């Protein structure tokens, strides 16, 4: 049997079924779609089971193609497995269905940045920030800063990161990003200040330990640098940062 005929036939059957569905049946399908969309997100982000995520999200889309969460989650899944055209289509659909959900603009911006479409990404981040309903504009501002930083546009990156830390002075990812930016710029006093602020509110991670080591080492703080490098190697010996530290050599 020609498998190309299966999808159009199934769509026809579903369309006919939808025509005769009662309001209660329609509501039940919407609830089922939302439930499967949430399950799909859980499989993808918490359990890392992309196959189960695909099954649940595609089922959600079959049950209710107007479910914005299903489209947004499926877009992220497709981006992760390397289907950018399909991912973009579903990102746009999610935004069309739920234009006041700034999280979708933020996620789409991250996707565009990963495709080196920096200016388009910034537009999406700005759309998210301009949305008065968005509770965490610092996330979109931070993402804009990272996007520009990776593109080598340092001045723009610093401006967005400054806006992010102004929006939420305790947002730890921005504090760490500003540590890295100032370290690269040779502004050791500022790098140290942002790192100290990060240590008060952020979690210890391989990246934070490596950055802290580099800041202390650049300042000539041998004891502080050694303490951070020892912590990195003992707590996260298999991390990329530990490997990077060993490869670059530890300055005593």
C-alpha positions in Angstrom: 0.0 0.0 0.0 1.3 3.5 -0.9 2.0 5.1 2.5 1.7 8.5 1.0 -2.1 8.0 0.9 -2.4 7.3 4.7 -2.1 10.8 6.0 -4.7 12.5 3.7 -7.1 9.7 4.4 -6.7 10.0 8.1 -7.1 13.8 7.9 -10.4 13.3 6.0 -11.7 10.9 8.6 -10.8 13.2 11.4 -12.5 16.1 9.7 -15.7 14.1 9.2 -15.6 13.0 12.8 -15.2 16.6 14.0 -18.3 17.6 12.0 -20.5 15.2 14.0 -18.9 15.7 17.4 -21.0 17.0 20.2 -19.9 20.0 22.3 -19.0 17.7 25.1 -16.9 15.5 22.8 -15.1 18.6 21.6 -14.4 19.8 25.1 -13.2 16.4 26.1 -10.7 16.4 23.1 -9.5 19.8 24.1 -8.8 18.7 27.7 -7.1 15.5 26.4 -4.9 17.6 24.1 -3.9 19.9 26.9 -3.0 16.9 29.1 -1.0 15.2 26.3 0.8 18.5 25.6 1.8 18.8 29.2 2.9 15.1 29.3 5.0 15.7 26.1 6.7 18.7 27.7 7.5 16.6 30.8 9.0 13.8 28.7 11.1 16.3 26.7 12.4 18.6 29.4 12.4 16.6 32.6 12.9 13.0 31.4 14.8 13.6 28.2 12.6 11.0 26.4 12.2 12.6 23.0 10.3 9.6 21.5 7.6 9.6 24.1 7.5 13.4 23.8 6.9 13.1 20.1 4.1 10.6 20.6 2.3 12.7 23.2 2.7 16.0 21.4 1.6 14.6 18.0 -1.4 13.0 19.8 -2.2 16.4 21.3 -2.1 18.1 17.9 -4.4 15.4 16.5 -6.9 16.0 19.3 -6.8 19.8 19.1 -4.8 21.6 16.4 -5.7 24.9 18.0 -3.8 24.1 21.3 -1.0 26.6 21.5 1.0 24.7 24.1 1.1 21.6 21.9 2.4 23.7 19.0 5.0 25.5 21.1 6.2 22.3 22.7 6.3 20.4 19.3 8.3 23.3 17.9 10.9 23.0 20.6 11.0 19.2 20.0 11.5 19.6 16.3 14.2 22.2 16.8 16.0 19.8 19.2 15.9 16.9 16.7 17.1 19.0 13.8 13.9 19.8 11.8 14.2 23.6 11.7 11.5 24.2 9.0 8.9 22.2 10.9 10.0 23.9 14.2 9.5 27.3 12.7 6.1 26.5 11.4 4.9 25.4 14.8 6.5 28.3 16.6 4.6 30.7 14.4 1.4 28.8 14.8 1.7 28.9 18.6 2.3 32.7 18.5 -0.7 33.2 16.2 -2.9 31.1 18.5 -1.7 32.8 21.7 -0.3 36.2 20.8 -0.2 37.5 24.4 1.9 34.6 25.6 5.4 36.2 25.6 7.1 32.9 26.5 6.4 31.8 22.9 8.1 34.8 21.5 11.0 34.2 23.8 11.3 30.5 22.8 11.0 31.5 19.1 13.8 34.0 19.6 16.1 31.4 21.1 15.4 29.2 18.0 16.1 32.0 15.6 19.3 32.8 17.4 20.4 29.2 17.1 19.9 29.6 13.3 22.2 32.7 13.3 19.1 34.9 12.5 20.2 37.4 15.1 18.2 40.4 14.1 15.0 38.4 13.8 15.7 36.9 17.2 16.1 40.3 18.8 12.7 41.3 17.4 11.1 38.3 19.1 12.9 39.1 22.4 11.8 42.7 22.2 8.2 41.6 21.5 8.3 39.5 24.7 9.7 42.3 26.8 7.1 44.8 25.5 4.3 42.5 26.5 2.9 43.9 29.8 1.6 40.5 30.8 5.1 38.9 30.7 6.2 38.2 34.3 9.9 37.5 33.5 11.2 40.0 31.0 14.7 39.5 32.4 14.7 36.1 30.7 14.1 37.6 27.2 16.6 40.4 27.9 19.2 37.9 29.0 18.6 35.8 25.9 19.0 38.8 23.7 22.3 39.6 25.4 23.6 36.0 25.0 22.5 36.0 21.3 24.4 39.2 20.6 27.4 38.1 22.7 27.7 34.9 20.6 27.4 37.0 17.4 30.3 39.1 18.6 28.2 42.3 19.1 29.6 43.1 22.5 28.1 46.6 23.0 24.6 45.4 22.2 25.1 42.4 24.4 26.1 44.5 27.3 23.2 46.8 26.9 20.7 44.0 27.0 22.4 42.3 30.0 22.3 45.7 31.8 18.6 45.9 31.1 18.1 42.4 32.4 19.9 42.9 35.7 17.9 46.2 36.1 14.7 44.3 35.6 15.7 41.7 38.2 18.9 42.3 40.2 18.8 38.8 41.6 18.5 37.0 38.2 21.5 34.7 38.5 22.1 33.8 34.8 22.5 37.5 33.9 24.9 38.0 36.8 27.1 35.2 35.5 26.8 36.4 31.9 28.0 39.9 33.0 30.8 38.3 34.9 32.0 36.6 31.7 31.5 39.7 29.5 33.5 41.9 31.9 36.2 39.3 32.2 36.6 39.2 28.5 36.7 43.0 28.3 39.5 43.0 31.0 37.3 44.8 33.5 38.3 42.7 36.4 36.8 44.8 39.2 33.4 44.6 37.5 33.8 40.9 36.7 34.6 40.3 40.4 31.6 42.4 41.6 29.1 40.5 39.4 30.6 37.1 40.4 30.3 38.0 44.1 26.7 38.9 43.5 26.1 35.7 41.7 27.6 33.6 44.5 24.9 35.1 46.9 21.9 34.1 44.7 23.0 31.5 42.2 23.7 27.8 42.3 27.2 26.4 42.1 27.7 24.9 38.7 30.6 23.9 36.5 30.3 27.1 34.5 30.2 29.3 37.6 33.2 27.6 39.1 35.3 27.9 36.0 34.4 31.6 35.6 35.1 32.2 39.2 38.5 30.5 38.8 39.3 32.7 35.8 38.3 35.9 37.6 40.4 35.0 40.7 43.3 33.9 38.6 43.3 37.1 36.5 43.3 39.1 39.8 46.3 37.2 41.0 44.3 35.6 43.8 46.1 32.2 43.9 44.4 30.8 46.9 40.9 31.7 45.7 41.6 30.4 42.2 43.0 27.1 43.6 39.9 26.7 45.9 37.5 27.1 42.9 39.5 24.8 40.6 39.6 22.1 43.3 35.9 22.3 43.8 35.2 22.1 40.1 37.4 19.0 39.7 36.1 17.2 42.8 32.4 18.0 42.4 32.1 17.9 38.6 35.0 15.8 37.3 33.2 14.7 34.1 32.0 18.2 33.1 33.2 20.0 30.0 34.5 22.8 32.2 36.7 20.4 34.2 38.1 19.1 31.0 38.7 22.7 29.8 40.4 23.6 33.0 42.8 20.6 32.8 43.5 21.2 29.1 44.3 24.9 29.6 46.4 24.1 32.7 45.8 25.2 36.2 47.9 28.1 37.3 49.2 27.7 40.8 
